Amino acid sequence: MLMERLIMGDVQETTGNEETSHIPVMLNEVIKYLDPKPGNIVVDGTLGLGGHAEVILKLIGSKGRLIGIDRDAQALAMASKNLSAYQDQCDFIHENYSNIDKVLAKLNIRHVDRVLLDLGLSSFQLNDPQRGFSFRAEGPLDMRMDQDSYISAFDLVNSLSEREISTILKDFGQERWHHRIARYVVQSRLKKPIETTKELSDIVLRAMPRQSRREKIHPATRAFQAFRIAVNRELEGLEEALEKCLDALKVGGRIAVVAFHSLEDRVVKQKFRKWSQSGELDLIVKKPLRPSEGEARFNPRARSARLRIAERI
Ligand SMILES: C[S@@+](CC[C@H](N)C(=O)[O-])C[C@H]1O[C@@H](n2cnc3c(N)ncnc32)[C@H](O)[C@@H]1O
């Protein structure tokens, strides 16, 4: 109960300002099962705006240390502001979490007590039209989480072959109309490059048969997810990261992963299952935890979340 109040208090504090806010997903469950203890060294590999991290910092106390990693420099700058009260205990690292081994080596840390990966995007990234993640607002076709990286959605959409685009849509978006959409994309860019989120979303819509445009979700949802995963190489990075996290965890250390679509959850599920069978991990929850009805109503972003937690043995 005390924990619950502490956590709800933090949610309110960190959601005051629309521009720099992100409601941490499944916060109570993450904290309950990750169970950070005073003095722990914790890696938050997806620091975002520091919502989960702030509660973790309260629990690890002044002797604890938080290594906050994010590949988005803008997120890191905001997190460092949000967590300014804990500056002395935090390292803010602009990196891909798949380089967790290099990050820890640089900090001279061999093993850590806890790792959190809360995958996907922060609300501020999704809501900023200039970042190009959303089909709801017109913006450049960007979708890079790390703005220093070279390849954007514009590059993929305008230079890959029809077959490559079709494969991305099928593999990363599970998009039934992948052939048709890829054909429309390639035909459309013959006239002029596809430059904005609105242009891409309109092409996806035109490519779909009329009856498929009447789904509950926006018809461009899967295509945008697919290009975003491809631009940021999300699934390859996750596999590599999980292997390195396992190496980094102390015996008795815990890892929590929040996934937002079945493709990334499948990667986590398969890795955890393999390591549980080989006696390297103990599954703290056998099936992924889902957000409560209340949370899903209050924060629609949480609806698709699945949380898996395991302990190093
Ligand atoms: C869902 S948000 C995390 C929100 C955070 N837990 C909070 O409460 O504020 C995911 C964050 O992870 C970052 N991210 C995604 N993939 C990453 C990767 N491979 N390496 C580092 N950061 C990544 C994104 O830039 C984003 O800021």
The ligand as a Gaussian input file, in Angstrom:
#p B3LYP/6-31G(d) Opt

LIG

0 1
 C        8.922000       3.667000     -23.692000
 S       10.217000       4.810000     -23.613000
 C       10.833000       4.636000     -21.986000
 C       10.084000       5.425000     -20.989000
 C       10.684000       5.393000     -19.581000
 N       10.636000       4.093000     -19.009000
 C        9.959000       6.396000     -18.699000
 O        9.271000       5.986000     -17.761000
 O       10.088000       7.595000     -18.953000
 C       11.464000       4.053000     -24.542000
 C       12.737000       4.855000     -24.650000
 O       13.744000       3.940000     -25.066000
 C       14.541000       4.541000     -26.033000
 N       15.082000       3.436000     -26.834000
 C       14.421000       2.633000     -27.688000
 N       15.254000       1.734000     -28.229000
 C       16.480000       1.968000     -27.686000
 C       17.753000       1.363000     -27.839000
 N       17.949000       0.346000     -28.684000
 N       18.780000       1.834000     -27.105000
 C       18.602000       2.875000     -26.246000
 N       17.415000       3.502000     -26.080000
 C       16.362000       3.043000     -26.779000
 C       13.644000       5.473000     -26.783000
 O       14.399000       6.525000     -27.356000
 C       12.708000       5.964000     -25.674000
 O       13.172000       7.162000     -25.104000

